[in-house]
Amino acid sequence: MSMISSSVTLAAATVQAFAMFFFSYRIMKVVEEDGEKLAQPRPEHEAVAQLTRNEAAY
């Protein structure tokens, strides 16, 4: 492998690692700050809840 391709591969891996850590951090912050609000049931969840109740009956 040439020096250029090794350098570009290392740069890409570094950017990917940074992006993974950054977005993981942001997701944890959102859950920490808005977790209770996000855990509340919403109307669009009703179909899944009904399906779960139907499957529990079997």
DSSP file (Angstrom, degrees, kcal/mol; ACC not computed):
  #  RESIDUE AA STRUCTURE BP1 BP2  ACC     N-H-->O    O-->H-N    N-H-->O    O-->H-N    TCO  KAPPA ALPHA  PHI   PSI    X-CA   Y-CA   Z-CA
    1    1 A M              0   0    0      0, 0.0     2,-0.0     0, 0.0     0, 0.0   0.000 360.0 360.0 360.0 138.6    0.0    0.0    0.0
    2    2 A S     >  -     0   0    0      1,-0.1     4,-2.0     4,-0.0     5,-0.2  -0.299 360.0-110.8 -78.4 166.3    1.4    3.4   -0.8
    3    3 A M  H  > S+     0   0    0      1,-0.2     4,-2.2     2,-0.2     5,-0.2   0.871 116.5  52.0 -63.1 -38.6    1.9    6.2    1.7
    4    4 A I  H  > S+     0   0    0      2,-0.2     4,-2.6     1,-0.2     5,-0.2   0.938 110.0  46.6 -66.8 -46.9   -0.9    8.3    0.3
    5    5 A S  H  > S+     0   0    0      1,-0.2     4,-2.3     2,-0.2    -1,-0.2   0.878 112.8  50.7 -65.8 -35.5   -3.5    5.5    0.4
    6    6 A S  H  X S+     0   0    0     -4,-2.0     4,-2.3     2,-0.2    -1,-0.2   0.911 111.5  48.0 -65.3 -41.2   -2.4    4.6    4.0
    7    7 A S  H  X S+     0   0    0     -4,-2.2     4,-2.5     2,-0.2    -2,-0.2   0.910 112.5  47.9 -66.0 -42.4   -2.7    8.3    5.0
    8    8 A V  H  X S+     0   0    0     -4,-2.6     4,-2.5     2,-0.2    -1,-0.2   0.902 111.8  50.3 -66.3 -40.6   -6.2    8.6    3.4
    9    9 A T  H  X S+     0   0    0     -4,-2.3     4,-2.3    -5,-0.2    -2,-0.2   0.910 111.5  48.5 -63.5 -42.1   -7.4    5.4    5.1
   10   10 A L  H  X S+     0   0    0     -4,-2.3     4,-2.3     2,-0.2    -2,-0.2   0.908 111.5  49.8 -63.8 -42.3   -6.1    6.6    8.4
   11   11 A A  H  X S+     0   0    0     -4,-2.5     4,-2.4     2,-0.2    -2,-0.2   0.912 111.1  49.2 -63.4 -42.1   -7.8   10.0    8.0
   12   12 A A  H  X S+     0   0    0     -4,-2.5     4,-2.4     1,-0.2    -2,-0.2   0.913 111.6  48.7 -64.1 -42.6  -11.1    8.3    7.0
   13   13 A A  H  X S+     0   0    0     -4,-2.3     4,-2.4     2,-0.2    -1,-0.2   0.888 111.2  50.8 -64.2 -38.7  -10.9    6.0   10.1
   14   14 A T  H  X S+     0   0    0     -4,-2.3     4,-2.5     2,-0.2    -2,-0.2   0.920 111.1  47.4 -64.8 -44.3  -10.2    9.0   12.3
   15   15 A V  H  X S+     0   0    0     -4,-2.4     4,-2.7     2,-0.2    -2,-0.2   0.914 112.4  50.1 -63.7 -42.5  -13.2   10.9   10.9
   16   16 A Q  H  X S+     0   0    0     -4,-2.4     4,-2.4     2,-0.2    -2,-0.2   0.913 111.6  48.0 -62.8 -43.1  -15.4    7.9   11.3
   17   17 A A  H  X S+     0   0    0     -4,-2.4     4,-2.4     2,-0.2     5,-0.2   0.923 112.6  48.7 -64.2 -44.1  -14.3    7.4   15.0
   18   18 A F  H  X S+     0   0    0     -4,-2.5     4,-2.8     1,-0.2    -2,-0.2   0.924 111.6  49.7 -61.1 -44.7  -14.8   11.1   15.8
   19   19 A A  H  X S+     0   0    0     -4,-2.7     4,-2.7     1,-0.2     5,-0.3   0.907 110.0  51.4 -61.8 -42.1  -18.3   11.0   14.2
   20   20 A M  H  X S+     0   0    0     -4,-2.4     4,-2.1     1,-0.2    -2,-0.2   0.936 114.0  42.8 -61.3 -47.3  -19.2    7.9   16.2
   21   21 A F  H  X S+     0   0    0     -4,-2.4     4,-2.3     2,-0.2    -2,-0.2   0.904 114.8  50.4 -66.9 -40.9  -18.2    9.4   19.5
   22   22 A F  H  X S+     0   0    0     -4,-2.8     4,-2.4    -5,-0.2    -2,-0.2   0.947 114.2  42.4 -62.8 -49.5  -19.7   12.8   18.7
   23   23 A F  H  X S+     0   0    0     -4,-2.7     4,-2.4     2,-0.2    -1,-0.2   0.850 112.7  53.5 -70.7 -32.9  -23.1   11.4   17.7
   24   24 A S  H  X S+     0   0    0     -4,-2.1     4,-2.2    -5,-0.3    -1,-0.2   0.922 110.5  48.4 -63.0 -42.5  -23.1    9.0   20.6
   25   25 A Y  H  X S+     0   0    0     -4,-2.3     4,-2.3     2,-0.2    -2,-0.2   0.929 111.7  48.7 -61.5 -46.5  -22.5   11.9   23.0
   26   26 A R  H  X S+     0   0    0     -4,-2.4     4,-2.3     1,-0.2    -2,-0.2   0.894 110.4  51.0 -63.9 -39.9  -25.3   14.0   21.4
   27   27 A I  H  X S+     0   0    0     -4,-2.4     4,-2.4     1,-0.2    -1,-0.2   0.926 110.6  49.1 -62.8 -43.9  -27.7   11.1   21.6
   28   28 A M  H  X S+     0   0    0     -4,-2.2     4,-2.5     1,-0.2    -2,-0.2   0.891 110.4  51.2 -63.4 -38.6  -26.9   10.6   25.3
   29   29 A K  H  X S+     0   0    0     -4,-2.3     4,-2.6     2,-0.2     5,-0.2   0.914 110.1  48.8 -64.6 -42.2  -27.3   14.3   26.0
   30   30 A V  H  X S+     0   0    0     -4,-2.3     4,-3.1     2,-0.2    -2,-0.2   0.923 113.3  46.8 -63.8 -43.8  -30.8   14.4   24.3
   31   31 A V  H  X S+     0   0    0     -4,-2.4     4,-1.3     1,-0.2    -1,-0.2   0.904 113.5  49.5 -64.5 -40.2  -31.9   11.3   26.3
   32   32 A E  H  < S+     0   0    0     -4,-2.5    -2,-0.2    -5,-0.2    -1,-0.2   0.914 120.2  35.3 -63.9 -43.3  -30.5   12.9   29.5
   33   33 A E  H  < S+     0   0    0     -4,-2.6    -2,-0.2     1,-0.2    -1,-0.2   0.860 135.3  20.8 -81.5 -36.6  -32.3   16.2   28.9
   34   34 A D  H  X S+     0   0    0     -4,-3.1     4,-2.6    -5,-0.2     5,-0.2   0.159  84.0 117.1-121.0  17.2  -35.5   15.1   27.2
   35   35 A G  H  X S+     0   0    0     -4,-1.3     4,-1.6     1,-0.2    -3,-0.1   0.881  77.7  48.8 -57.5 -43.6  -35.8   11.4   28.3
   36   36 A E  H  > S+     0   0    0      1,-0.2     4,-0.6     2,-0.2    -1,-0.2   0.917 113.5  46.8 -65.1 -42.1  -39.0   11.8   30.3
   37   37 A K  H >4 S+     0   0    0      1,-0.2     3,-0.8     2,-0.2    -1,-0.2   0.895 112.6  50.1 -65.9 -39.2  -40.7   13.7   27.4
   38   38 A L  H 3< S+     0   0    0     -4,-2.6    -1,-0.2     1,-0.2    -2,-0.2   0.769 105.1  58.3 -70.3 -25.1  -39.5   11.1   24.9
   39   39 A A  H 3< S+     0   0    0     -4,-1.6    -1,-0.2    -5,-0.2    -2,-0.2   0.605  81.9 107.1 -81.0 -11.4  -40.8    8.2   27.0
   40   40 A Q  S << S-     0   0    0     -3,-0.8     2,-0.1    -4,-0.6    -3,-0.0  -0.391  81.5-104.1 -67.9 142.9  -44.4    9.5   27.0
   41   41 A P        -     0   0    0      0, 0.0    -1,-0.1     0, 0.0    -2,-0.1  -0.410  38.5-161.4 -66.3 143.8  -46.9    7.6   24.9
   42   42 A R    >   -     0   0    0     -2,-0.1     3,-2.0     1,-0.1     4,-0.4  -0.886  30.4-110.4-124.1 156.6  -47.8    9.3   21.6
   43   43 A P  G >  S+     0   0    0      0, 0.0     3,-1.5     0, 0.0     4,-0.4   0.846 115.9  60.1 -56.1 -35.6  -50.7    8.7   19.3
   44   44 A E  G 3  S+     0   0    0      1,-0.3     4,-0.3     2,-0.1     3,-0.3   0.656  98.7  59.6 -69.8 -12.1  -48.5    7.2   16.6
   45   45 A H  G <> S+     0   0    0     -3,-2.0     4,-2.3     1,-0.2     3,-0.3   0.585  81.0  86.8 -86.4 -11.5  -47.5    4.5   19.1
   46   46 A E  H <> S+     0   0    0     -3,-1.5     4,-2.7    -4,-0.4     5,-0.2   0.863  83.3  55.4 -61.2 -38.0  -51.0    3.2   19.6
   47   47 A A  H  > S+     0   0    0     -4,-0.4     4,-2.1    -3,-0.3    -1,-0.2   0.910 110.7  45.0 -62.3 -41.3  -50.9    0.8   16.6
   48   48 A V  H  > S+     0   0    0     -4,-0.3     4,-2.3    -3,-0.3    -1,-0.2   0.900 112.6  51.3 -68.6 -40.4  -47.8   -0.9   18.0
   49   49 A A  H  X S+     0   0    0     -4,-2.3     4,-2.2     2,-0.2    -2,-0.2   0.901 110.2  49.6 -63.1 -40.4  -49.3   -1.0   21.5
   50   50 A Q  H  X S+     0   0    0     -4,-2.7     4,-2.4     2,-0.2    -2,-0.2   0.911 110.2  50.3 -65.4 -42.2  -52.5   -2.6   20.1
   51   51 A L  H  X S+     0   0    0     -4,-2.1     4,-2.4     2,-0.2    -2,-0.2   0.901 109.8  51.1 -61.5 -41.4  -50.5   -5.2   18.2
   52   52 A T  H  X S+     0   0    0     -4,-2.3     4,-1.9     2,-0.2    -2,-0.2   0.908 110.4  48.7 -63.1 -42.2  -48.5   -6.0   21.3
   53   53 A R  H  X S+     0   0    0     -4,-2.2     4,-1.0     2,-0.2    -2,-0.2   0.904 111.4  50.3 -63.8 -40.8  -51.8   -6.5   23.2
   54   54 A N  H  X S+     0   0    0     -4,-2.4     4,-0.5     1,-0.2     3,-0.4   0.903 111.2  48.1 -64.5 -41.1  -53.2   -8.7   20.5
   55   55 A E  H >< S+     0   0    0     -4,-2.4     3,-0.9     1,-0.2    -1,-0.2   0.832 106.0  57.9 -69.3 -31.5  -50.0  -10.9   20.5
   56   56 A A  H 3< S+     0   0    0     -4,-1.9    -1,-0.2     1,-0.2    -2,-0.2   0.780  97.4  63.2 -68.5 -25.0  -50.1  -11.2   24.3
   57   57 A A  H 3<        0   0    0     -4,-1.0    -1,-0.2    -3,-0.4    -2,-0.2   0.739 360.0 360.0 -71.7 -21.7  -53.6  -12.7   24.0
   58   58 A Y    <<        0   0    0     -3,-0.9    -1,-0.2    -4,-0.5    -2,-0.2   0.474 360.0 360.0 -78.4 360.0  -52.2  -15.7   22.0
